[in-house]
């Protein structure tokens, strides 16, 4: 009866098993870290991405409105200066 398993096969199997176990450990560590980060962030007063984007859009619109109003004020001041001269 010939031997079908050699030391190379055993070593390859050992490495495959070790890689699988390392991958499982990595996933578990990622899960623990993610859970801890979510717990930490939930205890802090941090805005969500949606809230941030909404406020950012409001700021952009307010800046545009301020620019329009500043131009209008400059136009009115120029007219007033012409009338006074």
PyMOL Python script that loads the backbone (N, CA, C, O; Angstrom):
from pymol import cmd

cmd.read_pdbstr("""\
ATOM      1  N   UNK A   1       0.846  -1.167   0.000  1.00  0.00           N
ATOM      2  CA  UNK A   1       0.000   0.000   0.000  1.00  0.00           C
ATOM      3  C   UNK A   1       0.897   1.237   0.000  1.00  0.00           C
ATOM      4  O   UNK A   1       1.642   1.452   0.956  1.00  0.00           O
ATOM      5  N   UNK A   2       0.838   2.059  -1.061  1.00  0.00           N
ATOM      6  CA  UNK A   2       1.692   3.240  -1.119  1.00  0.00           C
ATOM      7  C   UNK A   2       1.160   4.336  -0.196  1.00  0.00           C
ATOM      8  O   UNK A   2      -0.035   4.429   0.084  1.00  0.00           O
ATOM      9  N   UNK A   3       2.091   5.148   0.254  1.00  0.00           N
ATOM     10  CA  UNK A   3       1.726   6.255   1.132  1.00  0.00           C
ATOM     11  C   UNK A   3       1.202   7.407   0.271  1.00  0.00           C
ATOM     12  O   UNK A   3       1.890   7.861  -0.644  1.00  0.00           O
ATOM     13  N   UNK A   4      -0.034   7.886   0.566  1.00  0.00           N
ATOM     14  CA  UNK A   4      -0.639   8.949  -0.250  1.00  0.00           C
ATOM     15  C   UNK A   4      -0.433  10.324   0.350  1.00  0.00           C
ATOM     16  O   UNK A   4      -0.592  11.339  -0.329  1.00  0.00           O
ATOM     17  N   UNK A   5      -0.081  10.356   1.624  1.00  0.00           N
ATOM     18  CA  UNK A   5       0.129  11.654   2.269  1.00  0.00           C
ATOM     19  C   UNK A   5       1.593  11.778   2.616  1.00  0.00           C
ATOM     20  O   UNK A   5       2.185  10.879   3.213  1.00  0.00           O
ATOM     21  N   UNK A   6       2.164  12.894   2.238  1.00  0.00           N
ATOM     22  CA  UNK A   6       3.556  13.149   2.564  1.00  0.00           C
ATOM     23  C   UNK A   6       3.669  14.350   3.477  1.00  0.00           C
ATOM     24  O   UNK A   6       2.664  14.981   3.804  1.00  0.00           O
ATOM     25  N   UNK A   7       4.885  14.672   3.892  1.00  0.00           N
ATOM     26  CA  UNK A   7       5.081  15.809   4.787  1.00  0.00           C
ATOM     27  C   UNK A   7       4.692  17.135   4.129  1.00  0.00           C
ATOM     28  O   UNK A   7       4.266  18.059   4.821  1.00  0.00           O
ATOM     29  N   UNK A   8       4.832  17.242   2.816  1.00  0.00           N
ATOM     30  CA  UNK A   8       4.457  18.477   2.117  1.00  0.00           C
ATOM     31  C   UNK A   8       2.952  18.670   2.196  1.00  0.00           C
ATOM     32  O   UNK A   8       2.469  19.782   2.409  1.00  0.00           O
ATOM     33  N   UNK A   9       2.215  17.578   2.022  1.00  0.00           N
ATOM     34  CA  UNK A   9       0.766  17.652   2.109  1.00  0.00           C
ATOM     35  C   UNK A   9       0.333  18.045   3.519  1.00  0.00           C
ATOM     36  O   UNK A   9      -0.561  18.875   3.685  1.00  0.00           O
ATOM     37  N   UNK A  10       0.958  17.460   4.525  1.00  0.00           N
ATOM     38  CA  UNK A  10       0.635  17.798   5.912  1.00  0.00           C
ATOM     39  C   UNK A  10       0.939  19.261   6.212  1.00  0.00           C
ATOM     40  O   UNK A  10       0.164  19.938   6.887  1.00  0.00           O
ATOM     41  N   UNK A  11       2.063  19.740   5.708  1.00  0.00           N
ATOM     42  CA  UNK A  11       2.434  21.145   5.928  1.00  0.00           C
ATOM     43  C   UNK A  11       1.444  22.078   5.231  1.00  0.00           C
ATOM     44  O   UNK A  11       1.040  23.091   5.801  1.00  0.00           O
ATOM     45  N   UNK A  12       1.058  21.745   4.014  1.00  0.00           N
ATOM     46  CA  UNK A  12       0.094  22.573   3.267  1.00  0.00           C
ATOM     47  C   UNK A  12      -1.246  22.607   3.999  1.00  0.00           C
ATOM     48  O   UNK A  12      -1.886  23.655   4.090  1.00  0.00           O
ATOM     49  N   UNK A  13      -1.661  21.466   4.514  1.00  0.00           N
ATOM     50  CA  UNK A  13      -2.925  21.415   5.253  1.00  0.00           C
ATOM     51  C   UNK A  13      -2.832  22.245   6.533  1.00  0.00           C
ATOM     52  O   UNK A  13      -3.776  22.948   6.893  1.00  0.00           O
ATOM     53  N   UNK A  14      -1.698  22.159   7.209  1.00  0.00           N
ATOM     54  CA  UNK A  14      -1.479  22.942   8.421  1.00  0.00           C
ATOM     55  C   UNK A  14      -1.537  24.437   8.115  1.00  0.00           C
ATOM     56  O   UNK A  14      -2.147  25.193   8.871  1.00  0.00           O
ATOM     57  N   UNK A  15      -0.918  24.871   7.029  1.00  0.00           N
ATOM     58  CA  UNK A  15      -0.933  26.279   6.639  1.00  0.00           C
ATOM     59  C   UNK A  15      -2.346  26.730   6.260  1.00  0.00           C
ATOM     60  O   UNK A  15      -2.749  27.845   6.591  1.00  0.00           O
ATOM     61  N   UNK A  16      -3.093  25.875   5.572  1.00  0.00           N
ATOM     62  CA  UNK A  16      -4.465  26.209   5.201  1.00  0.00           C
ATOM     63  C   UNK A  16      -5.330  26.378   6.449  1.00  0.00           C
ATOM     64  O   UNK A  16      -6.118  27.319   6.550  1.00  0.00           O
ATOM     65  N   UNK A  17      -5.173  25.461   7.387  1.00  0.00           N
ATOM     66  CA  UNK A  17      -5.923  25.557   8.640  1.00  0.00           C
ATOM     67  C   UNK A  17      -5.540  26.814   9.416  1.00  0.00           C
ATOM     68  O   UNK A  17      -6.408  27.486   9.974  1.00  0.00           O
ATOM     69  N   UNK A  18      -4.256  27.132   9.456  1.00  0.00           N
ATOM     70  CA  UNK A  18      -3.790  28.323  10.173  1.00  0.00           C
ATOM     71  C   UNK A  18      -4.334  29.592   9.515  1.00  0.00           C
ATOM     72  O   UNK A  18      -4.732  30.531  10.204  1.00  0.00           O
ATOM     73  N   UNK A  19      -4.348  29.617   8.192  1.00  0.00           N
ATOM     74  CA  UNK A  19      -4.876  30.786   7.481  1.00  0.00           C
ATOM     75  C   UNK A  19      -6.364  30.952   7.763  1.00  0.00           C
ATOM     76  O   UNK A  19      -6.837  32.072   7.955  1.00  0.00           O
ATOM     77  N   UNK A  20      -7.096  29.856   7.789  1.00  0.00           N
ATOM     78  CA  UNK A  20      -8.527  29.918   8.093  1.00  0.00           C
ATOM     79  C   UNK A  20      -8.771  30.416   9.507  1.00  0.00           C
ATOM     80  O   UNK A  20      -9.673  31.219   9.745  1.00  0.00           O
ATOM     81  N   UNK A  21      -7.962  29.938  10.443  1.00  0.00           N
ATOM     82  CA  UNK A  21      -8.117  30.374  11.824  1.00  0.00           C
ATOM     83  C   UNK A  21      -7.755  31.853  11.958  1.00  0.00           C
ATOM     84  O   UNK A  21      -8.435  32.591  12.671  1.00  0.00           O
ATOM     85  N   UNK A  22      -6.705  32.289  11.289  1.00  0.00           N
ATOM     86  CA  UNK A  22      -6.307  33.701  11.338  1.00  0.00           C
ATOM     87  C   UNK A  22      -7.401  34.583  10.751  1.00  0.00           C
ATOM     88  O   UNK A  22      -7.662  35.673  11.259  1.00  0.00           O
ATOM     89  N   UNK A  23      -8.035  34.120   9.695  1.00  0.00           N
ATOM     90  CA  UNK A  23      -9.121  34.888   9.081  1.00  0.00           C
ATOM     91  C   UNK A  23     -10.299  34.998  10.050  1.00  0.00           C
ATOM     92  O   UNK A  23     -10.918  36.058  10.151  1.00  0.00           O
ATOM     93  N   UNK A  24     -10.609  33.936  10.749  1.00  0.00           N
ATOM     94  CA  UNK A  24     -11.682  33.961  11.741  1.00  0.00           C
ATOM     95  C   UNK A  24     -11.373  34.919  12.882  1.00  0.00           C
ATOM     96  O   UNK A  24     -12.249  35.652  13.339  1.00  0.00           O
ATOM     97  N   UNK A  25     -10.133  34.911  13.338  1.00  0.00           N
ATOM     98  CA  UNK A  25      -9.713  35.820  14.408  1.00  0.00           C
ATOM     99  C   UNK A  25      -9.807  37.263  13.931  1.00  0.00           C
ATOM    100  O   UNK A  25     -10.258  38.137  14.671  1.00  0.00           O
ATOM    101  N   UNK A  26      -9.383  37.513  12.698  1.00  0.00           N
ATOM    102  CA  UNK A  26      -9.457  38.867  12.131  1.00  0.00           C
ATOM    103  C   UNK A  26     -10.894  39.358  12.095  1.00  0.00           C
ATOM    104  O   UNK A  26     -11.166  40.500  12.467  1.00  0.00           O
ATOM    105  N   UNK A  27     -11.816  38.515  11.655  1.00  0.00           N
ATOM    106  CA  UNK A  27     -13.230  38.912  11.604  1.00  0.00           C
ATOM    107  C   UNK A  27     -13.765  39.202  13.000  1.00  0.00           C
ATOM    108  O   UNK A  27     -14.513  40.159  13.196  1.00  0.00           O
ATOM    109  N   UNK A  28     -13.383  38.379  13.965  1.00  0.00           N
ATOM    110  CA  UNK A  28     -13.861  38.592  15.329  1.00  0.00           C
ATOM    111  C   UNK A  28     -13.308  39.893  15.908  1.00  0.00           C
ATOM    112  O   UNK A  28     -14.029  40.625  16.586  1.00  0.00           O
ATOM    113  N   UNK A  29     -12.034  40.185  15.644  1.00  0.00           N
ATOM    114  CA  UNK A  29     -11.434  41.430  16.126  1.00  0.00           C
ATOM    115  C   UNK A  29     -12.132  42.623  15.475  1.00  0.00           C
ATOM    116  O   UNK A  29     -12.422  43.612  16.148  1.00  0.00           O
ATOM    117  N   UNK A  30     -12.402  42.538  14.174  1.00  0.00           N
ATOM    118  CA  UNK A  30     -13.107  43.625  13.493  1.00  0.00           C
ATOM    119  C   UNK A  30     -14.484  43.848  14.104  1.00  0.00           C
ATOM    120  O   UNK A  30     -14.904  44.992  14.280  1.00  0.00           O
ATOM    121  N   UNK A  31     -15.183  42.780  14.425  1.00  0.00           N
ATOM    122  CA  UNK A  31     -16.511  42.896  15.025  1.00  0.00           C
ATOM    123  C   UNK A  31     -16.439  43.564  16.390  1.00  0.00           C
ATOM    124  O   UNK A  31     -17.249  44.436  16.702  1.00  0.00           O
ATOM    125  N   UNK A  32     -15.466  43.154  17.205  1.00  0.00           N
ATOM    126  CA  UNK A  32     -15.316  43.735  18.543  1.00  0.00           C
ATOM    127  C   UNK A  32     -14.967  45.216  18.435  1.00  0.00           C
ATOM    128  O   UNK A  32     -15.538  46.040  19.149  1.00  0.00           O
ATOM    129  N   UNK A  33     -14.039  45.556  17.553  1.00  0.00           N
ATOM    130  CA  UNK A  33     -13.637  46.957  17.392  1.00  0.00           C
ATOM    131  C   UNK A  33     -14.813  47.788  16.886  1.00  0.00           C
ATOM    132  O   UNK A  33     -15.047  48.894  17.374  1.00  0.00           O
ATOM    133  N   UNK A  34     -15.550  47.262  15.916  1.00  0.00           N
ATOM    134  CA  UNK A  34     -16.708  47.987  15.380  1.00  0.00           C
ATOM    135  C   UNK A  34     -17.751  48.218  16.469  1.00  0.00           C
ATOM    136  O   UNK A  34     -18.306  49.311  16.579  1.00  0.00           O
ATOM    137  N   UNK A  35     -18.014  47.203  17.263  1.00  0.00           N
ATOM    138  CA  UNK A  35     -18.985  47.329  18.350  1.00  0.00           C
ATOM    139  C   UNK A  35     -18.540  48.376  19.362  1.00  0.00           C
ATOM    140  O   UNK A  35     -19.342  49.195  19.812  1.00  0.00           O
ATOM    141  N   UNK A  36     -17.275  48.347  19.714  1.00  0.00           N
ATOM    142  CA  UNK A  36     -16.758  49.325  20.682  1.00  0.00           C
ATOM    143  C   UNK A  36     -16.825  50.744  20.119  1.00  0.00           C
ATOM    144  O   UNK A  36     -17.183  51.678  20.836  1.00  0.00           O
ATOM    145  N   UNK A  37     -16.485  50.911  18.844  1.00  0.00           N
ATOM    146  CA  UNK A  37     -16.542  52.234  18.220  1.00  0.00           C
ATOM    147  C   UNK A  37     -17.989  52.748  18.168  1.00  0.00           C
ATOM    148  O   UNK A  37     -18.244  53.923  18.433  1.00  0.00           O
ATOM    149  N   UNK A  38     -18.928  51.863  17.826  1.00  0.00           N
ATOM    150  CA  UNK A  38     -20.333  52.275  17.790  1.00  0.00           C
ATOM    151  C   UNK A  38     -20.805  52.681  19.180  1.00  0.00           C
ATOM    152  O   UNK A  38     -21.536  53.661  19.325  1.00  0.00           O
ATOM    153  N   UNK A  39     -20.395  51.941  20.196  1.00  0.00           N
ATOM    154  CA  UNK A  39     -20.773  52.280  21.566  1.00  0.00           C
ATOM    155  C   UNK A  39     -20.174  53.626  21.964  1.00  0.00           C
ATOM    156  O   UNK A  39     -20.847  54.449  22.585  1.00  0.00           O
ATOM    157  N   UNK A  40     -18.915  53.849  21.608  1.00  0.00           N
ATOM    158  CA  UNK A  40     -18.250  55.112  21.930  1.00  0.00           C
ATOM    159  C   UNK A  40     -18.924  56.280  21.220  1.00  0.00           C
ATOM    160  O   UNK A  40     -19.199  57.309  21.836  1.00  0.00           O
ATOM    161  N   UNK A  41     -19.189  56.125  19.936  1.00  0.00           N
ATOM    162  CA  UNK A  41     -19.812  57.201  19.171  1.00  0.00           C
ATOM    163  C   UNK A  41     -21.242  57.481  19.644  1.00  0.00           C
ATOM    164  O   UNK A  41     -21.685  58.630  19.632  1.00  0.00           O
ATOM    165  N   UNK A  42     -21.959  56.443  20.058  1.00  0.00           N
ATOM    166  CA  UNK A  42     -23.325  56.672  20.521  1.00  0.00           C
ATOM    167  C   UNK A  42     -23.344  57.419  21.852  1.00  0.00           C
ATOM    168  O   UNK A  42     -24.319  58.099  22.170  1.00  0.00           O
ATOM    169  N   UNK A  43     -22.269  57.293  22.629  1.00  0.00           N
ATOM    170  CA  UNK A  43     -22.221  58.009  23.909  1.00  0.00           C
ATOM    171  C   UNK A  43     -21.748  59.449  23.741  1.00  0.00           C
ATOM    172  O   UNK A  43     -21.859  60.252  24.667  1.00  0.00           O
ATOM    173  N   UNK A  44     -21.220  59.777  22.560  1.00  0.00           N
ATOM    174  CA  UNK A  44     -20.753  61.138  22.300  1.00  0.00           C
ATOM    175  C   UNK A  44     -21.841  61.910  21.555  1.00  0.00           C
ATOM    176  O   UNK A  44     -22.763  61.314  20.999  1.00  0.00           O
ATOM    177  N   UNK A  45     -21.730  63.216  21.549  1.00  0.00           N
ATOM    178  CA  UNK A  45     -22.685  64.059  20.844  1.00  0.00           C
ATOM    179  C   UNK A  45     -22.139  64.323  19.438  1.00  0.00           C
ATOM    180  O   UNK A  45     -21.605  65.395  19.157  1.00  0.00           O
ATOM    181  N   UNK A  46     -22.284  63.324  18.563  1.00  0.00           N
ATOM    182  CA  UNK A  46     -21.735  63.385  17.212  1.00  0.00           C
ATOM    183  C   UNK A  46     -22.895  63.402  16.221  1.00  0.00           C
ATOM    184  O   UNK A  46     -23.858  62.649  16.368  1.00  0.00           O
ATOM    185  N   UNK A  47     -22.795  64.262  15.214  1.00  0.00           N
ATOM    186  CA  UNK A  47     -23.859  64.338  14.207  1.00  0.00           C
ATOM    187  C   UNK A  47     -23.707  63.209  13.205  1.00  0.00           C
ATOM    188  O   UNK A  47     -22.616  62.680  12.989  1.00  0.00           O
ATOM    189  N   UNK A  48     -24.828  62.856  12.603  1.00  0.00           N
ATOM    190  CA  UNK A  48     -24.796  61.839  11.557  1.00  0.00           C
ATOM    191  C   UNK A  48     -24.379  62.492  10.240  1.00  0.00           C
ATOM    192  O   UNK A  48     -24.370  63.717  10.123  1.00  0.00           O
ATOM    193  N   UNK A  49     -24.046  61.689   9.280  1.00  0.00           N
ATOM    194  CA  UNK A  49     -23.650  62.177   7.961  1.00  0.00           C
ATOM    195  C   UNK A  49     -24.795  62.966   7.318  1.00  0.00           C
ATOM    196  O   UNK A  49     -24.570  64.012   6.709  1.00  0.00           O
ATOM    197  N   UNK A  50     -26.023  62.457   7.458  1.00  0.00           N
ATOM    198  CA  UNK A  50     -27.181  63.146   6.880  1.00  0.00           C
ATOM    199  C   UNK A  50     -27.382  64.525   7.506  1.00  0.00           C
ATOM    200  O   UNK A  50     -27.664  65.498   6.807  1.00  0.00           O
ATOM    201  N   UNK A  51     -27.235  64.598   8.829  1.00  0.00           N
ATOM    202  CA  UNK A  51     -27.377  65.892   9.496  1.00  0.00           C
ATOM    203  C   UNK A  51     -26.290  66.857   9.035  1.00  0.00           C
ATOM    204  O   UNK A  51     -26.560  68.034   8.798  1.00  0.00           O
ATOM    205  N   UNK A  52     -25.067  66.359   8.909  1.00  0.00           N
ATOM    206  CA  UNK A  52     -23.960  67.196   8.455  1.00  0.00           C
ATOM    207  C   UNK A  52     -24.223  67.727   7.052  1.00  0.00           C
ATOM    208  O   UNK A  52     -24.041  68.916   6.788  1.00  0.00           O
ATOM    209  N   UNK A  53     -24.651  66.847   6.155  1.00  0.00           N
ATOM    210  CA  UNK A  53     -24.915  67.262   4.769  1.00  0.00           C
ATOM    211  C   UNK A  53     -26.045  68.291   4.707  1.00  0.00           C
ATOM    212  O   UNK A  53     -25.981  69.232   3.917  1.00  0.00           O
ATOM    213  N   UNK A  54     -27.078  68.119   5.534  1.00  0.00           N
ATOM    214  CA  UNK A  54     -28.198  69.068   5.539  1.00  0.00           C
ATOM    215  C   UNK A  54     -27.733  70.446   6.001  1.00  0.00           C
ATOM    216  O   UNK A  54     -28.085  71.456   5.391  1.00  0.00           O
ATOM    217  N   UNK A  55     -26.954  70.494   7.062  1.00  0.00           N
ATOM    218  CA  UNK A  55     -26.462  71.784   7.573  1.00  0.00           C
ATOM    219  C   UNK A  55     -25.494  72.412   6.578  1.00  0.00           C
ATOM    220  O   UNK A  55     -25.492  73.629   6.389  1.00  0.00           O
ATOM    221  N   UNK A  56     -24.679  71.590   5.949  1.00  0.00           N
ATOM    222  CA  UNK A  56     -23.743  72.114   4.942  1.00  0.00           C
ATOM    223  C   UNK A  56     -24.505  72.759   3.780  1.00  0.00           C
ATOM    224  O   UNK A  56     -24.134  73.831   3.303  1.00  0.00           O
ATOM    225  N   UNK A  57     -25.568  72.096   3.334  1.00  0.00           N
ATOM    226  CA  UNK A  57     -26.375  72.648   2.243  1.00  0.00           C
ATOM    227  C   UNK A  57     -27.025  73.965   2.673  1.00  0.00           C
ATOM    228  O   UNK A  57     -27.088  74.911   1.888  1.00  0.00           O
ATOM    229  N   UNK A  58     -27.504  74.027   3.907  1.00  0.00           N
ATOM    230  CA  UNK A  58     -28.083  75.280   4.417  1.00  0.00           C
ATOM    231  C   UNK A  58     -27.035  76.381   4.442  1.00  0.00           C
ATOM    232  O   UNK A  58     -27.343  77.527   4.115  1.00  0.00           O
ATOM    233  N   UNK A  59     -25.812  76.063   4.821  1.00  0.00           N
ATOM    234  CA  UNK A  59     -24.739  77.059   4.867  1.00  0.00           C
ATOM    235  C   UNK A  59     -24.406  77.559   3.465  1.00  0.00           C
ATOM    236  O   UNK A  59     -24.171  78.752   3.273  1.00  0.00           O
ATOM    237  N   UNK A  60     -24.384  76.666   2.498  1.00  0.00           N
ATOM    238  CA  UNK A  60     -24.108  77.071   1.110  1.00  0.00           C
ATOM    239  C   UNK A  60     -25.196  78.032   0.622  1.00  0.00           C
ATOM    240  O   UNK A  60     -24.903  79.064   0.019  1.00  0.00           O
ATOM    241  N   UNK A  61     -26.449  77.678   0.891  1.00  0.00           N
ATOM    242  CA  UNK A  61     -27.546  78.547   0.469  1.00  0.00           C
ATOM    243  C   UNK A  61     -27.495  79.896   1.186  1.00  0.00           C
ATOM    244  O   UNK A  61     -27.752  80.929   0.568  1.00  0.00           O
ATOM    245  N   UNK A  62     -27.172  79.903   2.466  1.00  0.00           N
ATOM    246  CA  UNK A  62     -27.076  81.153   3.219  1.00  0.00           C
ATOM    247  C   UNK A  62     -25.950  82.026   2.679  1.00  0.00           C
ATOM    248  O   UNK A  62     -26.099  83.245   2.591  1.00  0.00           O
ATOM    249  N   UNK A  63     -24.833  81.417   2.319  1.00  0.00           N
ATOM    250  CA  UNK A  63     -23.718  82.187   1.761  1.00  0.00           C
ATOM    251  C   UNK A  63     -24.105  82.808   0.426  1.00  0.00           C
ATOM    252  O   UNK A  63     -23.777  83.964   0.157  1.00  0.00           O
ATOM    253  N   UNK A  64     -24.801  82.046  -0.409  1.00  0.00           N
ATOM    254  CA  UNK A  64     -25.250  82.590  -1.692  1.00  0.00           C
ATOM    255  C   UNK A  64     -26.202  83.763  -1.476  1.00  0.00           C
ATOM    256  O   UNK A  64     -26.112  84.782  -2.161  1.00  0.00           O
ATOM    257  N   UNK A  65     -27.115  83.608  -0.516  1.00  0.00           N
ATOM    258  CA  UNK A  65     -28.063  84.692  -0.211  1.00  0.00           C
ATOM    259  C   UNK A  65     -27.319  85.922   0.316  1.00  0.00           C
ATOM    260  O   UNK A  65     -27.651  87.048  -0.054  1.00  0.00           O
ATOM    261  N   UNK A  66     -26.323  85.719   1.170  1.00  0.00           N
ATOM    262  CA  UNK A  66     -25.528  86.836   1.690  1.00  0.00           C
ATOM    263  C   UNK A  66     -24.803  87.567   0.568  1.00  0.00           C
ATOM    264  O   UNK A  66     -24.729  88.796   0.564  1.00  0.00           O
ATOM    265  N   UNK A  67     -24.271  86.807  -0.379  1.00  0.00           N
ATOM    266  CA  UNK A  67     -23.587  87.433  -1.513  1.00  0.00           C
ATOM    267  C   UNK A  67     -24.560  88.279  -2.337  1.00  0.00           C
ATOM    268  O   UNK A  67     -24.223  89.384  -2.761  1.00  0.00           O
ATOM    269  N   UNK A  68     -25.770  87.754  -2.561  1.00  0.00           N
ATOM    270  CA  UNK A  68     -26.781  88.514  -3.309  1.00  0.00           C
ATOM    271  C   UNK A  68     -27.151  89.794  -2.562  1.00  0.00           C
ATOM    272  O   UNK A  68     -27.244  90.869  -3.155  1.00  0.00           O
ATOM    273  N   UNK A  69     -27.361  89.662  -1.247  1.00  0.00           N
ATOM    274  CA  UNK A  69     -27.737  90.835  -0.455  1.00  0.00           C
ATOM    275  C   UNK A  69     -26.606  91.865  -0.401  1.00  0.00           C
ATOM    276  O   UNK A  69     -26.863  93.069  -0.437  1.00  0.00           O
ATOM    277  N   UNK A  70     -25.377  91.407  -0.317  1.00  0.00           N
ATOM    278  CA  UNK A  70     -24.235  92.331  -0.307  1.00  0.00           C
ATOM    279  C   UNK A  70     -24.167  93.086  -1.629  1.00  0.00           C
ATOM    280  O   UNK A  70     -23.893  94.286  -1.639  1.00  0.00           O
ATOM    281  N   UNK A  71     -24.409  92.406  -2.733  1.00  0.00           N
ATOM    282  CA  UNK A  71     -24.412  93.075  -4.039  1.00  0.00           C
ATOM    283  C   UNK A  71     -25.550  94.087  -4.120  1.00  0.00           C
ATOM    284  O   UNK A  71     -25.371  95.183  -4.650  1.00  0.00           O
ATOM    285  N   UNK A  72     -26.709  93.726  -3.600  1.00  0.00           N
ATOM    286  CA  UNK A  72     -27.853  94.637  -3.616  1.00  0.00           C
ATOM    287  C   UNK A  72     -27.580  95.876  -2.767  1.00  0.00           C
ATOM    288  O   UNK A  72     -27.916  96.991  -3.166  1.00  0.00           O
ATOM    289  N   UNK A  73     -26.966  95.680  -1.591  1.00  0.00           N
ATOM    290  CA  UNK A  73     -26.615  96.821  -0.727  1.00  0.00           C
ATOM    291  C   UNK A  73     -25.619  97.734  -1.429  1.00  0.00           C
ATOM    292  O   UNK A  73     -25.748  98.957  -1.381  1.00  0.00           O
ATOM    293  N   UNK A  74     -24.624  97.134  -2.083  1.00  0.00           N
ATOM    294  CA  UNK A  74     -23.641  97.945  -2.799  1.00  0.00           C
ATOM    295  C   UNK A  74     -24.306  98.736  -3.916  1.00  0.00           C
ATOM    296  O   UNK A  74     -23.960  99.893  -4.156  1.00  0.00           O
ATOM    297  N   UNK A  75     -25.247  98.121  -4.588  1.00  0.00           N
ATOM    298  CA  UNK A  75     -25.977  98.808  -5.669  1.00  0.00           C
ATOM    299  C   UNK A  75     -26.803  99.969  -5.106  1.00  0.00           C
ATOM    300  O   UNK A  75     -26.798 101.063  -5.669  1.00  0.00           O
ATOM    301  N   UNK A  76     -27.502  99.736  -4.013  1.00  0.00           N
ATOM    302  CA  UNK A  76     -28.314 100.792  -3.407  1.00  0.00           C
ATOM    303  C   UNK A  76     -27.446 101.927  -2.864  1.00  0.00           C
ATOM    304  O   UNK A  76     -27.810 103.095  -2.994  1.00  0.00           O
ATOM    305  N   UNK A  77     -26.305 101.599  -2.259  1.00  0.00           N
ATOM    306  CA  UNK A  77     -25.396 102.629  -1.757  1.00  0.00           C
ATOM    307  C   UNK A  77     -24.844 103.465  -2.899  1.00  0.00           C
ATOM    308  O   UNK A  77     -24.668 104.676  -2.761  1.00  0.00           O
ATOM    309  N   UNK A  78     -24.572 102.822  -4.026  1.00  0.00           N
ATOM    310  CA  UNK A  78     -24.073 103.567  -5.190  1.00  0.00           C
ATOM    311  C   UNK A  78     -25.154 104.520  -5.712  1.00  0.00           C
ATOM    312  O   UNK A  78     -24.851 105.659  -6.066  1.00  0.00           O
ATOM    313  N   UNK A  79     -26.405 104.067  -5.762  1.00  0.00           N
ATOM    314  CA  UNK A  79     -27.502 104.944  -6.190  1.00  0.00           C
ATOM    315  C   UNK A  79     -27.676 106.112  -5.232  1.00  0.00           C
ATOM    316  O   UNK A  79     -27.876 107.252  -5.651  1.00  0.00           O
ATOM    317  N   UNK A  80     -27.596 105.809  -3.931  1.00  0.00           N
ATOM    318  CA  UNK A  80     -27.731 106.861  -2.924  1.00  0.00           C
ATOM    319  C   UNK A  80     -26.601 107.874  -3.055  1.00  0.00           C
ATOM    320  O   UNK A  80     -26.837 109.076  -2.929  1.00  0.00           O
ATOM    321  N   UNK A  81     -25.408 107.424  -3.299  1.00  0.00           N
ATOM    322  CA  UNK A  81     -24.264 108.328  -3.459  1.00  0.00           C
ATOM    323  C   UNK A  81     -24.452 109.201  -4.696  1.00  0.00           C
ATOM    324  O   UNK A  81     -24.068 110.371  -4.675  1.00  0.00           O
ATOM    325  N   UNK A  82     -25.019 108.678  -5.754  1.00  0.00           N
ATOM    326  CA  UNK A  82     -25.270 109.476  -6.974  1.00  0.00           C
ATOM    327  C   UNK A  82     -26.308 110.560  -6.697  1.00  0.00           C
ATOM    328  O   UNK A  82     -26.172 111.693  -7.157  1.00  0.00           O
ATOM    329  N   UNK A  83     -27.343 110.204  -5.945  1.00  0.00           N
ATOM    330  CA  UNK A  83     -28.402 111.189  -5.643  1.00  0.00           C
ATOM    331  C   UNK A  83     -27.882 112.304  -4.741  1.00  0.00           C
ATOM    332  O   UNK A  83     -28.314 113.450  -4.861  1.00  0.00           O
ATOM    333  N   UNK A  84     -26.976 111.983  -3.855  1.00  0.00           N
ATOM    334  CA  UNK A  84     -26.451 112.986  -2.923  1.00  0.00           C
ATOM    335  C   UNK A  84     -25.427 113.899  -3.578  1.00  0.00           C
ATOM    336  O   UNK A  84     -25.160 114.986  -3.065  1.00  0.00           O
ATOM    337  N   UNK A  85     -24.858 113.492  -4.681  1.00  0.00           N
ATOM    338  CA  UNK A  85     -23.831 114.352  -5.294  1.00  0.00           C
ATOM    339  C   UNK A  85     -24.376 115.297  -6.315  1.00  0.00           C
ATOM    340  O   UNK A  85     -23.623 116.072  -6.904  1.00  0.00           O
TER     341      UNK A  85
END
""", "prot")
cmd.dss("prot")
cmd.show_as("cartoon", "prot")
cmd.util.cbc("prot")
cmd.orient("prot")
